[in-house]
């Protein structure tokens, strides 16, 4: 009888396909991490732009209210007895 062979027998191509698949999975994971990082950066920029737009809109609202109040005060002053 011969001694048991400690090295795996069979074709190396049986194991190479698993190595290629795991390398492909790792590459896909790295790409997805980069995509999520880029997405987070874009969302951060969008949030900053939305905050700026919100400030501008409130400034416009306050401006319109100020003009309306100024016209009301002006009309009250015109109606006051002289």
SULKAWO-V850490 format. One record per pair of residues at least 12 apart in sequence whose C-alpha atoms are under 6 Angstrom apart, sorted by the first residue. I is the first residue (numbers start at 1). J is the second residue. D is the distance in whole Angstrom. If there is no record, write none. Layout:
<<I J D> <I J D>>
This chain:
none
